[in-house]
Amino acid sequence: MPTIVATHEVKDTDHWLASPKREEVFGPLGVTNIRTFVDPQNRNRVAVLMDVADMDAVMKFMETPAAAEAMEYDGVLPETMVMHIEA
């Protein structure tokens, strides 16, 4: 099960941290151990670390309108997203 880290910027860090959307959308895909991080130098730069059971399912999901809606709800700036997959 690979671990991934996704970094991106958000509009409102406190809202993003409190949001239930990560668990709601990734939980059914078998994603576990979701952890959040905030850049202490720029609070609008954040990261999420998670263990992914099915990478193909997660990548397909990221291209759906539901993923776009979840990112919009969380205030994620999708153009800033970078994903790192455990090697």
N, C-alpha and C positions, 0 to 999 in steps of 0.2 A: 504494500500500500504506500504509494508515494506521498510525500508531504509537499505542499505547494505554499508559496508565499506570494501574495498579490499586493503590490503597492499602488497607491493612487491618491488623489487629492479629493477632499470633500468640502462641501459648502459650510457645514455646521458639524464640527467634531463631536460635540456633546450629543446631538441628535443621532449621529452615526453610531456612536458607542452604545447608546440606549436602544437602538433599533432591534426588533425581533426578526427582521427580514432574513438575516444570514441563516439562522436556524430553520426558519420556515421554508426557504427555498433550497438550501443545501442538505438539510437533514434527510428528506425523502430520497436524495441521490446517494445516500450512504456516506456522506461527509461527516467526519467526527473530529473531535479535539480542536474546535474552532477557537482561535485566540486572536485578540486584537492588540494593535500597537499604535502609538502616536509618536511622531517625531517631536522631540522636546524643543528643537530649534524652530519648527514651523508646525503648529498644531493642526493645520489643515492637510498635512501630509501624513497618511496613515498606512497601515499594513494589516493584512489578515493572513494568518497561518492556519492551515487545515490539512488533515489527513484525508486523502481521496481514495475511495475503494474502486471507482470506475472513472478513470480520467476521460474516456471518450464521452460518457454520459454528461460529465460536467462541462466539457468543451462544447458539446452540442447545445446544452442548456444555455450557455453564455451567449448564444446567437439568437435566442428566442425573444419575443416580445415580453414574456414574463420576466426574463432577466433584466431587460431594459427598464421595465416598470419598477422592479425591486431596486435597481441602482438609482433611478429617479427619486423614489421614496426616501432612500438613504442619503441623497444629496451627493452621490458619487459623480465625479467628473470623468466619464469613461475614456476620454481622449488621453488621460494621464495614467491609465492603468498599464502596469507591467506585471506579468506573471513569471515566477521563477519556479521551476520544477526540480525537486530533489534529484540529484544525479546519482 
